[in-house]
Amino acid sequence: MHAIRFDGRILFLSVDPDVVRRQIRGEDIDLAGAGRLRDDISTDEITPLPSLVHYDDEIGRHAHTGFRAGEEHPIPLDGLRDGGFGILVAGRRYGKGSSREHSPLAEYTAGIRLVIAESFERIYRQNCDNIGLFTATDLGLVERIKQGEAIPLAELLEGRDMLAADILSAGGLLTYGQNNLMGLSPRPAAPAAEPRTLAQKIIERNILSRDGQDWDAAPGTGGFVQARFRFIHEIYTAMAAHMLHRHYGRPLRLHEPESILCFEDHNSYAHRSPTHVRRNLLPAIRRLSQGHRAFVSDYDLKDHGYLPGEEGSEGISHAMMAESYAMPGEICVGTDSHTPHSGAVGCLAFGVGTTDMANAFMTGAVRLTVPETLLIWLDGALPIGVTAKDVVLKLLAEPRIRAGLGLGKVFEFAGPATTAMSVDERATLTNMTAELGGFTGIVAPDAETVRFIKERRGIDTVLEDWMRSDPGAPYAATLTLDCSSLTPMLAAPGDPGNGIAYGDLGQPVPVGIAYGGSCTAGKRDDFDQYHQVLSWAAAHGLKVRDGVTFYLQFGTLAVRRYCEERGYLEAFRQVGAELLNPACGACAQCGPGVSSSGDEVTISAINRNFPGRSGPGKVWLASPPTVAASAIAGEIISFGELRARMNRS
């Protein structure tokens, strides 16, 4: 495969909805006529919620039906397929958000064979490679394609590792893995002559050896590593099983099935999601569950599923991984972009797509393009009332981050403010490297890590000397944040990067829904913060403001038990909060807390507020104490300002 000629029409994803509609109706335009291209197109837009129940060619009908230009959605059902499009063209950071392989699969089955964008998110682009969908960052290709020129493969792969070329040439990762990756074993780690980051050391200790290939794991190169755990949840299990059975037949011979973990965590409250009910999606949700449970049963896999006799599940996958499984110095992978949650315990944990996971199930080999490391030095001490969530929202608003400084990199969090944080708070930092555009996030393990693992699992952990970055380690850059100057932060609707300090909010913003939960904000420390606000409110005779619905959802059963043991539930109920058992819930538009109309405003402690993420309404992101205080006030407010108002009244 030396050059490729791409057929089909070109669809320019413009910020102007009329430009997009004209193309959908059959008009062909050029790059100049497209005007400004949309940046930050998320996977929530490429494949909105109703499409996630499909894992075959049907998904192509839904491609880009959630795409937003201004306040409009100009691409209808079957718009790409019926329009005869073969190439998409967009701006920066294409494919932000979830690791869902549904997005490139929807584009591919709709007829798209090439996506050109100024830059891509890592997981999206790797998912494209794995199914044979080409990507490129050279907008100059547009005119050449229009002239009918065949594009050399070398140009399409410029700046990529050669592994991407091998996988694309093989026709996808499953074929490549079957032919090249069976029976590999890790090679002994050789002593390094040069200083290494913690991430480099973990990778080097888990490289899988291949005959005739000596991979040096230099940044930018690609290869395969072993993972201590591979986990999947029900949105992807049926798709993975479908892929594997179609490719390998039945029964499968899974690689080390005892290290495969399955979670049914997303849809246990779907029957209370306005979107699911209104769109009659529950039968399809049940089919996803049936597919998940059949795979678990057929191959006798460890499963954390629904609670018997009550709503909810045992816990959110990545939250449970940090609580119960991940260990310092290991690698864990999962089919979720928030897998980096476990980086809080010094584990190199990262999200992969469905094909990546299917390949890893069979071969034990996890594809990895070695990232550079970005050092995030959190200086000073956090003021009272400022949390890790405020730190992340501040980082998301930093100009260097918004310009792409962290794209595809490991975020190593260090500095006095990091050291002072609990593991739960560190998990908020590492979890949200997904929003920061990173490959993963990690914190070097220390005495707090040892304490956390002992408290949560009863295990005594011995840290090894190598489990830290060396002095003089090769960081791509260092970003220093003075935490002592931080105040409570918000992210305005539309993107987690729309950061604004609460003090700069200006006009009051009334809210109708307040939601505290999700992997990011359903941990023990988060519930300590909710309780601090709500016990104060209860002591002052305050309740959730009329017209506001306030949900608190535990991240895991262990968190619920913790709250029960500490007597938190009475204060929560006294002020009028509705308590929900563990599930991803409103964060994935899969439960209570989802808006029903475009004029509803939500204040939420989740990690994303992309258009359509939690319903059609507007979602503001905030820390747990700000969410709880806003539920009491009926408008967005910090806990400090709520107390000040009380004192002034």
C-alpha positions in Angstrom: 0.0 0.0 0.0 2.0 3.0 -1.3 -0.6 5.6 -2.1 -4.4 5.9 -1.6 -7.0 7.6 -3.7 -9.9 8.8 -1.6 -13.3 8.8 -3.3 -16.5 10.5 -2.1 -17.4 14.0 -1.4 -15.7 16.3 1.2 -17.7 17.6 4.2 -16.2 20.7 5.8 -17.4 20.8 9.4 -17.8 24.6 9.7 -18.9 26.7 12.6 -21.6 28.1 10.3 -24.7 25.8 10.3 -25.8 27.1 6.9 -22.5 26.0 5.3 -22.9 22.5 6.7 -26.6 22.3 5.6 -25.7 23.4 2.0 -23.2 20.6 1.8 -25.7 18.0 3.2 -28.2 19.2 0.5 -25.6 18.4 -2.2 -23.5 21.6 -2.7 -19.8 21.1 -3.0 -17.6 23.9 -1.6 -13.9 24.5 -1.1 -11.8 25.1 2.0 -12.0 28.9 1.6 -15.8 28.7 1.3 -16.1 26.7 4.4 -15.1 29.6 6.6 -13.8 28.8 10.1 -13.7 25.1 10.9 -15.1 23.7 14.2 -12.6 23.0 16.9 -13.1 20.6 19.8 -15.6 18.3 18.1 -16.3 15.7 20.8 -17.2 12.1 20.6 -20.5 13.1 22.3 -21.3 15.0 19.1 -20.0 12.4 16.6 -22.0 9.6 18.3 -24.7 11.0 20.7 -26.4 8.9 23.2 -29.0 7.1 21.0 -26.2 5.7 18.8 -24.4 3.9 21.6 -26.9 1.1 21.7 -25.6 0.0 18.2 -22.4 -1.9 17.5 -22.9 -2.9 13.9 -23.5 -1.0 10.6 -26.6 0.6 12.0 -24.4 3.0 13.9 -23.4 4.7 10.6 -26.9 6.2 10.3 -26.1 8.3 13.5 -22.7 9.7 12.5 -22.4 13.4 13.6 -26.1 13.8 14.4 -25.0 15.5 17.6 -22.6 17.9 15.8 -23.3 21.4 16.8 -22.7 24.6 14.8 -23.7 27.6 16.8 -26.9 26.4 18.6 -28.0 24.2 15.7 -27.6 20.5 14.7 -27.4 20.7 10.9 -26.5 17.0 10.2 -29.6 14.7 10.2 -29.9 11.0 10.6 -28.2 9.3 7.6 -26.8 12.7 6.6 -23.2 11.5 6.0 -24.2 8.2 4.3 -26.9 9.6 2.1 -24.7 12.6 1.2 -22.0 10.3 -0.3 -19.2 11.8 1.8 -15.9 10.1 2.0 -13.7 12.8 3.7 -14.3 15.0 6.8 -12.4 18.2 7.4 -12.3 20.0 10.8 -10.2 22.1 13.1 -8.2 21.5 16.3 -8.6 18.7 18.9 -10.9 16.5 16.9 -12.4 13.5 18.8 -12.3 15.0 22.3 -13.9 13.3 25.2 -14.9 9.6 25.6 -12.9 6.7 24.4 -15.9 5.3 22.6 -14.9 3.5 19.4 -18.5 4.0 18.3 -17.4 7.4 16.9 -14.9 6.3 14.2 -16.9 3.2 13.6 -20.0 5.3 12.9 -18.0 7.5 10.5 -16.5 4.5 8.8 -19.8 2.7 8.3 -21.3 5.9 7.0 -18.7 5.9 4.2 -15.9 8.1 5.6 -12.4 6.8 4.8 -10.3 9.9 5.8 -10.6 12.5 8.5 -8.4 15.6 8.2 -8.1 17.9 11.2 -5.5 20.3 12.5 -5.0 18.0 15.5 -6.6 14.9 17.1 -7.1 13.4 20.5 -5.0 10.3 21.1 -7.7 7.7 21.8 -9.9 8.8 18.8 -6.9 8.6 16.4 -5.7 5.3 17.7 -9.3 3.9 17.4 -9.3 5.1 13.7 -6.1 3.2 13.1 -7.5 0.0 14.6 -10.4 -0.2 12.2 -8.6 1.1 9.1 -10.0 4.7 9.1 -7.2 7.1 7.9 -6.5 10.4 9.6 -4.2 13.3 8.6 -3.3 16.8 9.9 -2.3 18.4 6.6 -5.2 20.6 5.4 -3.2 21.0 2.1 -4.4 17.5 1.2 -7.9 18.8 0.6 -7.2 20.4 -2.8 -5.1 17.4 -3.9 -7.8 15.0 -3.1 -10.3 17.2 -5.0 -8.0 16.9 -8.0 -8.1 13.1 -7.8 -4.5 12.7 -6.6 -3.6 9.5 -4.8 -1.9 10.4 -1.5 1.3 8.6 -0.5 0.8 6.6 2.7 4.1 8.1 4.0 2.4 11.5 4.0 -0.7 10.3 5.8 1.6 8.8 8.5 4.0 11.7 8.8 4.9 12.3 12.4 3.4 8.9 13.4 5.1 5.8 14.6 5.6 3.0 12.1 3.4 0.7 14.1 0.4 2.8 12.9 1.5 2.0 9.3 1.8 -1.7 10.0 -1.7 -1.9 11.6 -3.3 0.1 8.8 -1.5 -2.0 6.2 -2.7 -5.2 7.9 -6.3 -4.0 7.6 -6.7 -3.3 11.4 -5.5 -4.3 14.8 -7.2 -7.7 15.2 -5.6 -9.2 12.1 -2.2 -7.6 13.0 -2.5 -9.0 16.5 -3.4 -12.5 15.4 -0.4 -12.6 13.1 2.2 -11.0 15.3 1.3 -10.8 19.0 0.4 -14.3 20.2 2.5 -15.7 23.0 4.7 -12.7 23.8 6.4 -12.3 27.2 7.8 -9.3 28.9 11.5 -8.7 28.5 13.8 -7.9 31.5 14.2 -4.2 32.1 17.8 -3.1 31.4 19.4 -0.5 33.7 19.0 2.9 32.2 22.0 5.1 31.6 19.9 8.3 31.5 17.4 9.8 34.0 13.8 8.6 33.4 10.4 9.8 34.3 8.2 7.5 36.4 6.0 6.8 33.3 9.1 5.7 31.3 10.2 3.4 34.0 6.8 1.7 34.2 6.7 1.2 30.5 10.2 -0.2 30.3 9.3 -2.8 32.9 6.3 -4.0 31.0 7.5 -4.1 27.4 6.6 -7.3 25.5 9.5 -8.8 23.6 9.1 -9.6 19.9 11.5 -11.7 17.9 13.7 -9.5 15.6 12.5 -6.2 17.1 14.3 -4.3 19.8 11.9 -1.5 20.8 13.7 1.2 22.8 10.4 2.8 23.9 11.6 6.3 23.0 8.8 9.0 23.1 6.9 8.9 19.9 7.6 5.2 19.1 5.0 2.5 19.2 5.0 -1.0 20.6 3.2 -3.3 22.9 3.2 -3.7 26.7 1.5 -6.0 29.2 -1.1 -4.8 31.6 -1.8 -6.2 35.1 -5.5 -5.7 34.6 -7.7 -5.1 31.5 -11.2 -3.9 32.2 -14.3 -3.3 30.2 -17.9 -2.0 30.8 -21.2 -2.8 29.3 -21.3 -0.1 26.7 -18.4 -1.9 25.0 -18.6 -5.5 26.0 -21.1 -6.6 23.3 -19.1 -4.8 20.6 -15.9 -6.4 21.7 -17.5 -9.9 21.8 -19.1 -9.2 18.3 -15.7 -8.3 16.9 -13.9 -11.3 18.5 -16.4 -13.9 17.5 -16.6 -12.6 14.0 -12.8 -12.6 13.7 -11.8 -15.7 15.7 -14.9 -17.7 15.9 -16.2 -19.5 19.0 -15.1 -20.3 21.6 -12.4 -17.8 22.3 -9.2 -18.6 24.1 -8.8 -15.5 26.1 -5.3 -14.5 27.4 -5.1 -14.8 31.2 -8.9 -14.4 31.8 -8.3 -14.1 35.6 -6.8 -10.6 34.9 -9.9 -9.4 32.9 -12.5 -7.4 34.9 -16.0 -6.6 33.7 -18.3 -3.8 35.0 -21.9 -3.1 34.4 -21.9 0.5 35.7 -23.3 2.9 33.2 -26.9 1.9 32.6 -28.3 0.7 35.9 -30.3 3.9 36.3 -31.2 4.2 32.6 -34.9 3.6 33.3 -34.8 7.0 35.1 -33.1 8.9 32.3 -35.5 11.3 30.5 -33.6 10.7 27.3 -33.7 6.9 27.5 -37.4 6.9 28.3 -38.4 9.5 25.7 -36.5 7.8 22.9 -37.6 4.3 23.9 -33.9 3.2 24.3 -34.5 0.8 27.2 -35.0 -2.3 25.0 -31.7 -1.7 23.4 -30.1 -1.0 26.8 -31.3 -4.4 27.9 -29.7 -6.0 24.8 -26.4 -4.4 25.8 -26.7 -5.9 29.2 -27.6 -9.3 27.8 -24.5 -9.1 25.6 -22.3 -8.1 28.5 -23.6 -10.8 30.8 -23.4 -13.5 28.1 -19.7 -12.7 27.5 -19.1 -12.8 31.3 -20.9 -16.1 31.6 -19.4 -17.8 28.5 -15.8 -17.1 29.7 -16.3 -17.1 33.5 -15.0 -13.6 34.0 -15.0 -11.5 37.1 -18.0 -9.1 37.0 -19.1 -6.2 39.1 -22.7 -5.8 38.2 -26.1 -4.5 39.3 -27.2 -4.6 42.9 -29.7 -7.5 43.5 -33.1 -6.2 44.5 -32.3 -2.5 44.3 -31.3 0.2 41.8 -27.7 0.9 41.0 -24.5 -1.2 40.6 -21.5 -2.2 42.7 -19.6 0.8 41.5 -18.1 2.9 38.7 -15.4 0.9 37.0 -12.4 3.3 37.3 -13.4 4.3 40.8 -13.4 0.6 41.9 -10.1 0.0 40.1 -8.4 2.6 42.3 -10.2 1.4 45.4 -9.6 -2.4 44.9 -7.2 -3.3 42.2 -4.6 -0.9 40.8 -1.1 -0.9 42.4 1.9 1.4 42.1 4.3 0.7 39.3 1.8 -1.4 37.2 -0.1 -0.8 34.0 -3.9 -1.0 33.9 -6.1 -0.4 30.8 -9.8 0.1 30.4 -12.4 1.0 27.8 -13.0 4.4 29.3 -11.2 7.7 28.9 -11.3 8.2 32.7 -9.2 5.1 33.3 -6.3 7.5 34.4 -8.2 7.7 37.7 -5.9 5.0 39.0 -2.9 7.1 38.4 -3.5 8.5 41.8 -1.9 5.4 43.3 1.1 5.5 41.0 -0.3 3.2 38.4 0.1 3.9 34.7 -3.6 3.6 33.8 -5.0 4.7 30.4 -8.0 4.3 28.3 -8.2 2.3 25.1 -10.9 1.6 22.4 -12.9 -1.5 21.9 -10.6 -3.0 19.2 -7.6 -2.4 21.4 -9.3 -4.2 24.3 -10.5 -7.0 22.1 -6.9 -7.5 20.9 -5.6 -7.4 24.4 -8.2 -10.0 25.5 -6.8 -12.4 23.0 -3.1 -11.6 23.0 -2.4 -9.9 26.3 -0.7 -7.2 24.3 -1.7 -3.5 24.7 -0.8 -1.1 22.0 1.1 2.0 23.2 2.7 4.9 21.5 5.1 6.2 24.1 4.1 9.7 25.3 6.2 12.5 26.6 5.7 13.6 30.2 4.5 17.0 31.2 5.3 18.0 34.8 2.5 19.8 36.6 4.0 21.4 39.6 1.3 22.4 42.1 3.0 25.0 44.3 1.9 26.4 47.6 -1.0 25.3 49.7 -4.7 25.2 48.7 -6.8 27.8 50.5 -9.7 26.5 52.7 -12.7 25.6 50.5 -10.6 25.1 47.3 -10.4 21.5 46.1 -8.7 19.4 43.5 -11.6 20.0 41.1 -10.9 23.7 41.3 -7.3 23.0 40.4 -8.3 21.0 37.3 -10.8 23.6 36.1 -8.1 26.2 36.5 -5.6 24.1 34.5 -8.2 23.5 31.8 -8.5 27.2 31.4 -4.7 27.8 31.2 -3.8 29.2 27.8 -1.0 26.7 27.3 -3.3 23.8 28.0 -6.0 25.2 25.7 -3.4 25.6 23.0 -2.6 21.9 23.2 0.5 21.7 25.5 -0.7 18.5 27.1 -2.1 16.7 24.1 -1.2 13.0 24.3 1.2 13.5 27.2 1.5 12.0 30.6 0.5 14.6 33.2 2.8 14.0 36.2 1.4 15.9 39.2 3.9 16.9 41.8 4.7 19.7 44.2 3.7 20.6 47.8 0.0 21.0 47.0 -0.1 17.5 45.4 1.8 15.9 48.3 -0.7 17.4 50.7 -3.7 15.9 48.9 -5.4 12.6 49.8 -5.4 9.9 47.1 -9.1 10.6 46.5 -8.2 14.2 45.6 -5.3 13.1 43.6 -7.7 10.9 41.6 -9.7 14.0 40.6 -6.5 15.3 39.0 -5.5 12.1 37.2 -9.1 11.3 36.2 -9.5 14.6 34.4 -6.3 14.4 32.4 -8.8 13.1 29.9 -10.3 16.6 29.7 -6.8 18.1 29.7 -6.1 16.2 26.5 -3.5 14.0 28.1 -2.6 10.3 27.6 -2.9 9.8 31.4 -2.1 11.3 34.7 0.1 10.0 37.5 1.3 10.8 41.0 4.4 9.2 42.4 3.4 6.8 45.2 4.3 7.9 48.7 3.2 7.3 52.3 -0.3 8.6 51.5 -0.6 5.9 48.8 0.4 3.2 51.3 -2.1 4.5 53.8 -4.9 4.5 51.2 -4.3 1.0 50.0 -4.1 -0.3 53.6 -7.4 1.6 54.5 -9.3 0.5 51.4 -8.0 -3.1 50.9 -6.2 -4.1 54.1 -3.0 -4.6 52.2 0.5 -3.6 53.3 2.3 -2.0 50.3 6.0 -1.8 50.0 7.2 1.0 47.7 10.3 0.4 45.7 13.0 3.0 45.2 12.5 3.1 41.4 8.9 4.3 41.7 9.6 8.0 41.2 11.0 10.2 38.5 14.8 10.7 38.5 16.4 14.0 39.1 17.0 15.5 35.7 14.2 13.4 34.1 13.3 14.5 30.5 10.1 16.4 30.8 8.5 17.9 27.7 7.7 21.0 29.7 6.8 22.2 33.2 3.7 24.0 34.1 3.6 25.6 37.5 0.4 26.6 39.2 0.4 28.7 42.4 -2.4 27.0 44.3 -2.3 29.4 47.2 -3.9 32.1 45.0 -6.8 29.9 43.7 -10.4 30.5 44.4 -13.5 28.3 43.6 -13.7 27.7 39.9 -16.4 27.0 37.4 -16.6 25.8 33.7 -19.2 27.5 31.7 -21.5 25.3 29.5 -20.1 23.8 26.3 -16.6 22.7 27.2 -14.6 21.9 30.4 -12.1 24.4 29.3 -14.5 27.3 29.6 -13.0 28.1 33.0 -14.1 31.1 35.1 -13.4 32.0 38.7 -16.6 32.1 40.7 -15.8 35.7 41.7 -15.9 36.7 38.0 -19.3 35.2 37.3 -21.1 38.5 37.3 -24.9 38.1 37.0 -26.6 35.4 39.1 -27.1 32.1 37.4 -30.2 30.2 38.6 -30.1 26.4 38.5 -32.8 23.8 38.3 -30.7 20.7 38.8 -27.7 20.1 41.1 -25.8 16.8 40.7 -23.0 15.5 42.9 -21.6 12.2 41.8 -19.7 10.4 39.0 -16.2 8.9 39.1 -14.7 12.3 39.6 -17.0 13.4 42.4 -18.4 10.3 44.0 -15.4 9.4 46.3 -15.1 9.5 50.1 -13.4 12.9 50.1 -16.1 14.3 47.8 -18.8 13.2 50.2 -16.9 14.7 53.1 -17.1 18.0 51.2 -20.8 17.6 50.4 -21.4 16.8 54.1 -19.5 19.8 55.3 -21.8 22.1 53.3 -25.1 20.2 53.9 -24.6 19.7 57.7 -23.9 23.4 58.0 -27.1 24.1 56.0 -29.1 21.7 58.1 -27.8 23.3 61.3 -29.0 26.7 60.0 -32.5 25.4 59.0 -31.7 25.6 55.3 -33.0 23.2 52.6 -32.6 22.6 48.9 -34.2 25.7 47.3 -37.7 25.2 45.9 -37.5 24.4 42.2 -34.1 22.7 42.4 -33.7 19.0 42.3 -30.5 17.8 44.1 -29.0 14.4 43.5 -26.1 12.8 45.4 -24.8 9.6 43.8 -22.2 7.4 45.4 -19.3 6.3 43.2 -19.0 2.8 44.8 -20.8 0.7 47.4 -17.7 1.3 49.7 -18.4 5.0 49.5 -22.0 4.5 50.5 -21.0 2.3 53.5 -18.5 5.0 54.5 -21.2 7.6 54.5 -23.6 5.4 56.5 -20.9 4.6 59.1 -20.2 8.3 59.6 -23.8 9.3 59.9 -23.8 11.5 56.8 -27.1 10.3 55.3 -29.3 12.0 57.8 -27.9 15.5 57.0 -28.3 14.8 53.2 -31.9 13.8 53.6 -32.7 16.5 56.0 -31.9 19.2 53.5 -33.8 17.4 50.7 -31.1 15.7 48.6 -32.1 12.5 46.8 -29.5 9.7 47.4 -28.6 7.4 44.5 -26.7 4.1 44.5 -23.5 3.8 42.5 -23.7 4.3 38.7 -22.3 6.6 36.1 -25.7 8.2 35.9 -26.2 11.7 34.8 -22.6 12.1 33.7 -23.3 9.7 30.8 -26.9 10.9 30.4 -27.9 7.5 31.9 -29.9 8.4 35.0 -31.4 11.0 37.3 -29.9 14.5 36.9 -30.2 14.6 33.1 -32.0 17.7 31.8 -35.1 17.4 29.7 -35.2 20.7 27.8 -32.7 23.2 26.4 -33.6 25.9 28.9 -32.7 23.8 32.0 -29.5 24.8 33.8 -27.5 22.2 35.8 -24.7 22.7 38.2 -22.7 19.5 38.2 -19.6 18.0 39.8 -19.0 15.7 36.8 -16.0 16.0 34.5 -17.5 17.0 31.1 -20.1 19.5 29.9 -19.8 19.0 26.1 -23.1 19.7 24.3 -25.6 17.0 24.9 -23.4 15.3 27.5 -26.1 15.4 30.3 -29.2 16.2 28.3 -30.1 19.2 26.1 -29.8 21.8 28.8 -26.8 23.9 29.9 -24.3 22.3 32.3 -21.9 24.3 34.5 -19.1 22.3 36.1 -18.0 23.0 39.7 -16.5 21.4 42.8 -18.5 19.3 45.2 -18.9 22.1 47.8 -19.9 24.6 45.1 -22.5 22.1 43.8 -23.9 21.5 47.3 -24.0 25.3 48.1 -25.7 26.1 44.8 -28.4 23.5 45.5 -29.2 25.3 48.8 -29.1 28.8 47.2 -30.9 27.9 44.0 -28.2 29.7 42.0 -24.5 29.1 41.4 -22.6 30.1 44.5 -19.5 29.1 46.4 -19.8 27.7 50.0 -17.9 30.7 51.3 -20.3 33.2 49.7 -23.3 31.2 50.9 -22.0 31.5 54.5 -21.2 35.2 54.0 -24.8 35.8 52.8 -26.2 34.0 55.8 -24.1 36.2 58.1 -25.3 39.4 56.3 -29.0 38.5 56.5 
